[in-house]
Amino acid sequence: MMKHSIFFFAVIAMIISNYSVCAADSYKSPIDLTATKDGSKIYIVHFDAHEIAVLNTAENKAVQTIAVGKEPTGIVLSTDEKTFYVTSGGYYGLVQAVDTANGNVIREAVAGHTPMAPVITPDGKKLFICNRFNNDVSEYDLPELKLVRRIKVIREPCGAAVTRDGKTVYVSNTLPNDVVNIPENPEALIDVAAEVSAIDITAGTVKNIRLPNGSGNVHGICISPDGRYIYLTEILARFQLPTTQVERGWMNTSGISIIDTTQLNNKRSGFVNTVLLDDIDLGAANPWGITTSADGKQIFIAIAGTDELIIIDAEMMHKKLSALPLDPKTATGYIGGAFKASDVPNDLIFLDGMKKRIQLNGKGARSIVTIGNDVYIGMYYSDTLQKIDLTLLDNLKDTEIKNTEIKSTKVKSTKVKSIEVKSTEIALGNKPNPSKERLGEIHWNDATLCSQYWQSCASCHPDGRIDAYNRDLLNDGLGNPKNTKSLLWSEKCPPAMWEGVYKTSAHCTRAEFQFLLFSMPDETKCQEIEAYIHAMQPVMSPYLVDGKLSERAERGKKIFEDSQIGCVQCHPAPLFTDQKLHNVNTKCYYDRKDSFDTPTLIETWRTAPYLHDGRYINLKDLFKKGKHGDVEGNIESLTNEQLDDLIEYVLSL
């Protein structure tokens, strides 16, 4: 764990950037929104501008900007709205309490690695923060902002919601933490899914709620106004199918999962179901922010990959879900595409007649908040808010909305069947002039570049890294799935792919455009994507102490560099790869070849599961069970303590 001071943060944070490859003063990048109870103000977190903007909703303009810590990620208002709490700082995590009256920082406290998603209990006495890369949650007493404890969760917690009774915090873990291949048991059913951690605030204990197989990239979380339901946005990876097409969500679908908080202690831990947001022939890729109307009758989702707002009739959805039997033998008739509850995560027509899709203007629909009959969506890449008047949509059907283009500069409108649909675009700064790298990041997250909008590059490589699944790509034959690789330093470490089927990452970009997005590669866009990939920088490891190797890692470094142990034979610094294919005795039943690319060890701490087929969830198993390193060296000669030192070093890279 990190031990550092606020002073050290203040000095170092000015020169460290580890969350976005495209940070620049010219970008605002609205990443989170929260509104006052009376709806008169919206507080907007500007990630790249390192500030909070205060929007006057009556005038639709920012009336104040408040400088905060570097790369802020989340905000929450105190119950009396006299203070807001904002998370920032990346590796040097910080939480600041800011006076809403004058914008002054009244107190601040150390947080974990990349803190985000602050939430406050209804009594206003507790603040909880997700520390994304420490895989834990910090609890603070308010108003002192005193750290009480850190509670371990699963993997990359990025969202949180507190129940109305103040007894439980539900935390969304972004990625799965499972093995994706069991070589010794080829017939084993592989279940890989993200989980939700329910934290008992009094006891500090955690109960994990597993989402359906394939669930991952969990971004948004909210709680219904009555406190009963938790809603989460996610991607459902169809990772057990070969990537031969994208139609009907063959590779990825998008949905929301529902948890009943009143059923936390039953056999299913309160999990209700997962419903898909896509249509049969039109994906709703990369759902992000989620919220509800004040009465809970509608659910609103910002769709980042297609830049849409989806509105769901919550009452109709719950009624239909409750009518489905758990046992198909008790089913009385055909209900959409689902005969029983377990069919719903595969049913692309389940929400027919219950949802509306609204095309937004701009790029990067991520954050979302509602005020009365208005929905505000933060457009991360366009530095704008989109404001949708819900009263003008009530009589429109889903098919009408899908074919409606809502355009806006200040306020413009488009008529559909004599119904006027208005969208207000609120500029948060000067129109950004994106760099080549920024354009590449926009394309990376843009699912409209994919046939039928089912996925973007980020669907399988969030932040350019991994989604923790095996996928059967066709560039090395059919029937031999491989673990998703991080693209960090991919241009420095050719060849590309586990079997080295592409000489460079540039070849890979163009090929995967054609064979994974199923659209023809645009050369300009490909070059911009390459610029984005090349600009990626390693995130500082959570195993470092004040940015340096721990004593254990220093000992591990000497072991790593010992020629008798042999790590440096294949993983020499500074890239920590020799860029060659090696046979390290990992071939299994579906592999056609026995030699695989040597990956860089940079950011090994965030790329589990390990090996080309993801058979080990941690490095201890990799070395002890997999005997990795005994082909070129002598890992087996290490004592348990020495092995722990070595692992600490590798995880610190």
N, C-alpha and C positions, 0 to 999 in steps of 0.2 A: 504494500500500500504506500501511497505517496505521503510524505510529511513535508509540508512546505508552509511558508508564511505568506501573509497578504502582501508584504513588501516585495518578496521575491516574485510573486505573481505580477505586481505592478510593473516591475522592471522587465521581466521576461516576456510578458504577454504582448508588449509592444512590438516584439520582433518575431513572435512565433505565430504561424497560421497553419492549422492542421485539419480544418474541417471542410474548407472549400478551396478548389484549385484556382478559382477565378475571383477572389476577393479584390475589390477595388473601391476607392472612394466614390466613384461615379455611380455605383450600384447601391440601391437600397435593399432589395431582396426581402420583402415582407415574409416572415417565417411563422409568425404567431400573432393572434388577435385576441383581445378580450374587451368586453364592453361594460360600462357602468350599468347599475340596475335600472336607472331611468332612461338608458339608451342615448343620453346626450353626448357621450364621448366613447370613442374606441381607441384603445391603446394598441399601437402597432409596433411589433418588434422588427427592426431593420437589421438583418444579420450582417450584411456587408458594410453598412454605414455605422455600425456600433452605436445605435441610438434607439430611443423609443420616441415615436411620433404620436402626438395626441390629436385625434381627429374630432372636430366639431361636426356632429352628424347633421345638424340643422343647416350648416353652410357647406357641407361636403368638402372641407378643407382642413389641413393640419394647422393647428394654432400654436403648437409648441413642439420642440424637439429637445430631448434630454439625453445627454451623452452617458453611456453606461460602459460596462466591461466589454472587452474584445469579443466579437462574434457571439452576440446574445442569441439565445435559442428559445426562451420561453418566458411567460409572464403570468402573474396571477394577482388579482386585487385582494387586499385584506377585506374582511367582512364589513368593516365600517368605511371602506373605500378611501381612507386617509393615507394609505400606503400601498405601493405595489412592490412586488418581489420579482426580480428578474435574474435569470441564470445566464452565465456566460463563461468564456475563458478557455474552452477546450481542455487541454491537459492540466492547466493551472486553473481548475474550476473555481468559480466564485458565485455567490448569491448576494445580491444587494437589495437592501430595503430603501425605497425612494419615497420621499414625501410628495404626494400628488399635488399639493397646493403650490409648492415652489420648485419642484424638480430636484431638490437636494438629496444626496445620499445620506441617510441618517445612520445606517450601520451596514456592515457587510461581514460575511463569514466565508471560510473556505468550504468548497464543495468538492466532489469527486471529479473524475475524468469525464469531460464533456457533459456537464449537468444540463438537464432539460426537464420539461413538463412539470413545473411546480404546481402543487395543489394544496389547498388549505382546508382543514376540517371545518364543518359548519359553525362550530363554536369559536372559530378564529384563533384557537390556541396552539395548533400544530401545523407545521409546514412540511411537506414531503417533496423530495426532488429525486428524479431518476438520474443516476450516474451511469451514462450509457456504456462506457468502456471499462468501468469497474464491475459491471454486472451487479450493482447493488442500488439501494435506495437510502437516502439520508433523511433522517427525521430531526426536525428542529422545534424547540419551544419558542413560541411567540409571546410578546413582541421582542424578547431579548435576542432572537435569532441564535439561540444556543443549541449546538449540536448535541443530540441525545444519544443517537446510535446510528449504525449503518446496517441495513438488513439485506442479506444476500438474496438475489433472485436468480434468473436463469441466464439470459443472454441478450445483451444490448437493450435494456429497458428504455423505451422512448416515449411512453405515454402513461398517464395515470388518471384515475377518477376516484373520488371519495363518496361513500354512501351517505345518505341523508342523516342517518343516525350517528355518523362519525366513528363507526366501529371498524370499518374495513376500507383499505385502499386497494383498488384493483390496478395492477401494473401490466402493461402489454410488453412482452418480450419480442423484439423485432424478428429474430431469426430462430430457427430450430437448433437444437443442440443434441443431435442424434447421429449414430452411425448410419451410413446409407448403403452398406454392403456387408454381408456376413459370408465370407468365402467358404468357411467350413460348413455352411448350411445353405446351399443354393436354393432350396425350396422355401426358405424363410420368407414370411410376409414382412416387407420393409415398410415401417410406418415412420414418417419423418414429418414433424409438425412443430410449429411454435406453440408456446403455452402462455397462459395468463396467470400471473401470481397474485393471489388474494392474501393481503397482509392483515392479520389481526392486530389492530393498533395497540390494544392493551397488552397482549402477550408478546407481540413482536414475532409471532410464528407465521409461517407461510404455507398456504395450500395452493398447489398448482393445478390449473384447469387446462387440459389438453384440447387443442383445436383439431379439426379434421385433417387427415393425411394430406400433405401438400401445402398446408397453411404456412405462410411466411410473409416477409415484407409487411409486417403489421405496423401501420403508422398511426392511424387515428383511433381515439377512444373517447367515449362520452357516456354519461349516465342519463337515463330518462328523468324527466322532472319529478315523477312520483318516487324515484329512487329504486324502482324494481329492476330495470333492465340495464345491462351494460352492452353497448354497441361498439364493435371494432371493425376497422377496415383492413383488408388483407388481399394478398394474391394467393390463389390456389394453384400451385404448380402441378401439372400433370406429368410429373417427372418419370413415371414408369412407362410412358409411351415414347416411341421413336419420333424424332422431329421431322416427320415427313410432310406435315402440313400445319396450317394455323386455323383452318376453318373450324367453327363451333368450339373454339377454345381448346384445341387439341394439345397445345403446349402450356398455356396459362389462361386461367379465368380469374375474374375479380369478384369479391363479395364482401359481405359484412357478416360477422359472427355475433350471436346473441347469447348473453348469459343472464340467467334469472338469479338475482342476488338473494331471493328468498329461499332458494334451493341449494345453497352453497354446500350443505352437508349431506346431500343425497348421493346416490351412487354415481351420478353423472356430474357431480360437482357444480351443478347449476347450468351446465352447458345446454342450450336449447337447440340451436341449429345454425347452419351457415347458408345464406341465400345469395344467389349470384346477381350481380348488377348488370351483366352483359345481356345483349340480345343474341338471338341465334346467329345473325350475320353481322353483328357489330359489337366489337369489344368495348369495354369501359376500363381501359388499362390503368393500373397504378392508382387506385383510390387512396386518398390521403386524409384530409381533415373530415371530421364528422361531428354533427351536432343535431339538436332537435328543436322543434318549435316549443314555445313556452308551455303549451298544453300537452306536449308529447305526442300529438296526433300525426306529426310529420317528422321524417328523418331527412337530413340534408347532408349530402356527401360531395366534397370537392374531388373531382377526378383529374389527377395531375397529368396523366399520360395523354388524355384527349381534351383537356381543358373544358370540362363540362361541370354543370351542377346537376346532380341527380336528386330528385325528391321522391320519397317513398311514403305511401299511406301506411303508417305504422299500425293502425287499428285493423285494417284489412289484412295486412301481413300476419299479425299475431293470430287473428281469427282463422286464417287458412292453415297456419302452422299447428294450431291446437286441434284442428280437425283431422290431422294426419295420424294414423295409428303407428305405434312402434312395431307391431307385428303385422306383416302383410296379410296374414290369414283373416284378420279382422277388418280389412279394407272393404268398404261398401261400394265403392265405385271409383272411376277414374277422376283424379283431381290434378288437372294440368299434366305435367310430365312426371309427377311423383305419386306413387302408390303408397309409400310409407315414409316416415320421417327421415330415414337414412338416404332416401333418394334425392332430397332437396339440394345438397351441395353439387349435384350433377345436372340440375334442372334449369336450363336456360330460359324457360318460359314461366317459371314460378311466379315472378312479379308482374307478369302481363296484366295490364289494367290497374296496377298499383303504383306505377312509377312514371315520372316525367324526366326527360333528358333535355337540358338546356345548354346550347353551345355558348361558351363565353368568348369574349374578346381578350386576346393576350395569351401569354404563355406562363405555365407554372402554377396552376390552381392548386394550392396546398392548404392554407389556413382558412378558417370559416367561422363566422359568428352570426347570430340572428338578433334582430331588434324589431319586435312587433311583427309587422308584415314584410319586413325587408331582410334580405340575406346579403351579407357582405363576404366576398371571397378575395383573399390576397393572392395576387398573380406574381409569383416569386421572380420570374424572369422579366416581367414587363414593368415592374415598379408601379403597379396600380392596384386599386380595389375595384371590383365589379360589384355593383349594387343592383339586386333584382327585386322588383316589386311583386310580391306573391299574389296580390289581389287580382292581378291581370292574367294569372295563369290558371285560375281555378276551373275554367270551363274548357281548357285545352286538353286533348287526349295525348297519350304518349307519342303516337305516330306523328301528330301535328308538331309537337315540340321538337322531335328529332330532326325534322326537315326545316326547322326555323333557324335562320341565322340572325342572332341578336347582335347588331353592330352598335358601336358607340365611340364617340370622341368625347364630347361632354355628355349630351343626352341625345340619342337618336332612337328610332323605333322602326319595327317592321310589322306590317299587318299580316295576320294569318286568319283567313275566314272571318274577317271583319273584327277580330279581337286584336287590340293593340298591345304589343309586348314591349316594355321599356327596360333598358339597361343603362345605368349611369356608371360611367367610368371616372374614377377619382384618381388623378395623378398624384403620386407621392413625392415626386421630384422631377428633375429634367428627364426627358426621354433618354434612356440609356443608349449609348453607342457601343454595342457589345464587341469585345475583342474576338479574335479567332478562337481562342480557348473557350470563351463564354458561349459562343455560337455552338461549338462542339458539345458543350455541356447541355445546352438546350436540345440539340438533336438527340443526344444520348437518352434523354428523358421523354422524347416525343414519340408517342405510339402512333401518331397519324402517318408516320413513315412506314408503318407496317401494314400489310394487306389486312383489311377489315379491322384495323386498330386494336388488335388483341394484345400487343406487347410492345415494349420499347427495349432498347439495350439494357436499361436500368432494371427491367423486370427480372432478369437473371443476374445482373451485375450491379446491384445497388451501390452507389458511390464508386462504381468501377471495381468493386470487390466481388464478394461471393454471396450466393444465396443458400449455400449449404446443401445442395442437392446434386445427385448424379443425373446426367442427361445423355441420351443416346444421340449425339450429333452424327451426321452422315458423312462427315469429311474423312472418317477412318473406317467406314464400313457400317453395316447394320447389326445391331444386337450386342454392342459392347459399350455400354454407358460409362462415362467418366465424370469425376467430380468437377464442379465449376471452379475454374481458376481465377484468382485475383489478377487484374490487369495492371496492377502497380508495377512499374518498371518493365512492362512487357516489351517496350521498344528497345530497352537496353539489354534484354536477356533473351534473344532469339535462340532457338526457333519457337514458334507459337504452337499451342495445343500440347496435350500430354504425350502424343506420339510424334510431335514435331512435324506435323503434316504441312505447316506453312512456314516458309523461311523467315518471314517477319510478321509483326503485328499488323502492318499495313496490308499485307495479303489477306490476313484474317478479317480485317474490317470489311473489305469489299466482298469477300466470300460470304460472310455471315449476314451481310445486308441482303444478299440474294437468297441464301438458303435457310435463314432463320426469320428474317422479317418478310421474306417472300415478296420483295420489291426490288427493282433495279437500282443498283448503287448510283448515287449522284456524286460525281468526283469532287465537287466543291465541298459538299457535306462530309464526305469521307475524310478529306484533308482537315476539315475543322474538328471532326471527331478525333482524329489522330493528335491534333494539337491539344485537345482536352486530356487525352490519355497521357501524352508526354508531360503535361504540366502537373500531373498528380504527384503529390509529395507524401512520404510516409507519415502516418500519425504516430506521435510519440507513444511508446509502449506504457501501459499502466503498471508494468513491473519495474520501471525506472523509479529512482528516488531523487526528487528534485532534478529530474532530467538526466541523471547519471546512473551508471550501473550500481546495483546494490553490492554488498560485500559477497554475498553468495554468488551473484552473477559474475563478479570479478574472478572468483575461483573457477566458475564454470567456463569463463573465457580461456583460461589457461588449459583446461582440459580439452576444450574445443580445438585449440591450436596445437595440441600435442600430436605430433605425426604418428605416434603409436596408436592413438585412439582413432585417428583417420578422418575426422569430420571435414577437415580442410581439403581432403583429396577431391571431394565433389562440391564443396561449398566454400571456396576461397573468398575472402574479403576482396574488394568492398561490395561486390554484387551478391556474394554468398551463393554463387552458382558457377559451375564451369561451363554452362550452356551446352551440355552434352546429354545424350541419352545413355542410361545405364540400366543394367539388369541387376536389381537388388532383391531378387527372389519374391516379387510381389505379383507375378502373373497369377490370375485366377481363372475360374471356369469359363468366363465369357471373353477373355482377352485373346486376341490373335497374335500379339507380339509380347515379348517379355522384357523389352527395354522401354523406359519412359524418361521424359524430360526431367532434368534436375531443377526444381523450382528455387527461386530466391528465398532465403529465409527471412527477409525483411517483412515485418508484420505477420510473422507466423502466429503470434498471439491472437489474431482475429480471423484466421483462415481454416479453423477446424470445420469438418472432420478431415483427417490427414490421409495422405497417399492418393494415388490417381483414382482410386475407387472409394475413397472416404470411409475406410473400414475402421479407423481409430478416432475416437472423440478427443483423446488427449495424448500428449507426448510420452507420458509414462507407459501407456499401453503400446504405443508405437515402438518403444525401445524394448520393453520387457516381453510383451507377447509377440510383437512383430520382428524382434531381433534386428531392427533397422540399424545399420551401421556396422554390422559384422561381416559384410562382404568385403568392404575396403579397409576396415579397421578392426578395433577390438573393444567395442562398447561393453561386451559382457564382463570384461575385467573390472569394471567400475563397481565400487560399493554403492549401496543405496543412497548414501549421503552425497557421493560424488555425482551420481546420476541426477539427483535433485539439483545440484549446483549447475550441471550442464544444461538441464531443462530451463532453469531460471535465466541463464544467459541467452539461450535461443529465443525464449519468450520476451526478452528485453530488446531484441533487435528491431 
